[in-house]
Amino acid sequence: MRRFLSIILIGTLALGIAACAKEPAPSTAASENTEVTTEALTEDPVDNSDDKFVSAYPAFKVTSESLDGKYWVEACAYEGENVSPQLSWEPVEGATTYVIYMVDLTAYNIIHWKSEGITETNLPQGWASSDDYTGPRPPSGSTNQYNIYVFALKAPVERVKGSVRAQAVKLQEFMDGLDTDAEGNTGNIVAVGRIIGYRTGK
């Protein structure tokens, strides 16, 4: 009887070991590939193709600490501290100067920020003067879209058109005008970075 039980026990153990041997071990390579794929899917592409104003130009990435999710923070709003958003980008090869436009695309392209002659690539919050910047102030209950465009230029231009606090009916013309430098040379725009934020009126 004992011998019979021993035979059964040995047989059961052998089957268990065989089953474990058939079960494949987790693949480290597969795990690594999954992580890489996830990062690729969550990383925002740098692309201007969906923006009619700058789709003709190469893009570069602009970031801002003044965004709370998709919304410009209270400090940057007109009813807040009315200070310009923080902006950062990597230096663009071939560019010597940068121009910024911030435009309310919901309210007939009103310009909220226009600065030129920029050589820094990390602008702290509140960098722009009060003449160059006025914060978002959408009507109560309205959520407006405010795009910031950073133009990387080979050389300064004769004039950066448009006025802060004014509607830019010819915004496309203003932006395309940056492609000709002060000496009349064309092909002046190296690339355009942009960042999008929203603000809801109170």
N, C-alpha and C positions, 0 to 999 in steps of 0.2 A: 504493500500500500504506500509506504513511504517512498519507495523507488518510483512508483507511478506519479505521485505528487511532485517529486523532483523533476521528472521528465516534463510534466505540464508547466512547471515554474520556469524551467530553462527555455522551453519553447516560447513562452509568453515574453520573456526578456529578449530573446532573439528577434521576435517580431517587432518589439518596441524599438530596438536598435536599428533595424532595417528601415522602419518608417522615418526615424530621425535622419537617417542617411539620405533618404530621398528628398527631404524638405530642403530647398535651396537656401543658402545663407544670404542675408540682405546684401545687395550690391552697393559698395561705397560709391562707385562711379555713377550709378543710377541716382543716388541721393544728391551727389554734386551737380549732376545735370539738371535735376529738379530745381535746385536752388538758383542756378544760373538762369533757367527759364523764367522763374518767378521774378527775378530782378529785372530781366529784360522786359517783362510784361508791365511791371509797375513803373518803370522809368519813363518819364514824359519825353516824347521825341521833340527835338528842336527843329521846327518846320514852320515856314511862313506861307505855305501853299493855301491855307484856308482864310487868309487875310487879304482882302482885295487891295488894300493900300500898299502892302509891302511884299506881295507874293513874288515879285520879279527879282527879289534880292536874297542872297544867302542869309541864313539865320545863325544867331548865337544865343546862348542861354543867359537869361537875366533872372536873378532871384531877389526876394525882398523879405525882410524880417517884419515889415509893416503890414503883412497880410495875416489875418486871423481866419484860417481856412481859405475861403474864396473872397473874403471881404476885407477892404481897407480898414485899418483900425481907427478908433474914435479920434485919436490924436491927429490923424491926417485929414479929418473931415473939417469942413468950414465951421461947423458948430462945436468942434472940439478945440484942439490947439492950432489948427490950420497950418500944420507943418508938412513939408514934402516927405514922401515915403523914403525909407532906406532902400538903396539899390546896390547890387553887386554883380559883377560879371568879370570873366577872364579877359585880359588884354587881347584885342583882336589884331592879329598879324597884319601889318600894312597900314594900320590906322594911326593917325597922329592926334586926332581930336574927335570928340563925341558931341552929339546934339540930342536933346531929349524933348519929346512931345508927350504930354498926357492929355488924352482926349475922352470926353464923354460921348461915346458912340450912340447912346440912347437919346440924348438931347441934342441932335443936330450938330454933332462934332464940335461942341464947345471946348476950347482949349483951356486946360487947368494948369498946365505946366509947360514952360518953354525955356530951356537953358541951352547955351552954346559955349564953345571954347572950353569944353570939359576935357581934362587930361587924366583925372583920377578914375579908377574903376571900382571904387568902394565909397559910396556916398552915404554918410550917416543920415538918420532921420532928422529933418529940419535943415538940410544942407542948402536948399534953394532960398533965395531972398523972397520977400513978400511981393516984390514986383514981378517975379518969375513964376510964382505959384499961388493958386487959390484952391482950397480943398473942395472935395465933392459935396454937393448940396442938392440932392434930388428932392422932388416934391414929396410931401408926406404920403407914405404908403407905396411909393414907386421905387423899384430896385433898378438902378442904372449901372451900365457897364462902362468902366474906365480903363482904357488901355494905355500903358506906358510904352513908348517906342524909343529905343536907344539906337541912334544912327552912328555907325563907325565910319569915319571919313578919312580919306587920304590927306586932305588939306582943308583949311578953313574955307568957308563960302563967303561971298560978298554980303549976303543978307539971309537971315533965317526968317522966313515970312510967317505972319500970323500974330495975333495978339491974345494974351491971356485974358480970360473972362469974355472972350468974343467967339461967336459962331464962325467956324472955318468952312465956308461953303466950298472953297477951293483947296481943301485939305490935301487931296491927291497932288495937285499942282505944287503946293508948298513942299511936300515931301520929295517929290521928284526933282524939285529945284536944287535939292542938296547934292544931286549927282553931278553938278557942274561947280567946280571950285572958283575962287575969286579971280583966277587967271584965265578962266574960260575953258579949262580942261574938263572933258566929260569922263564918266566912269569913276566918279569921286566916291560913291558909296561902296564901301568894302562889304558890309553886311549890316543887317538890322536885327537887334534883339528886341523882344517884347515880353511884357508880362501883363496879365489881365486880372483885374479885381473889381468887386462890386460894392455898392453902398445902397442901403435902403433908407429912404427919407423918414424922418420922425414926425 
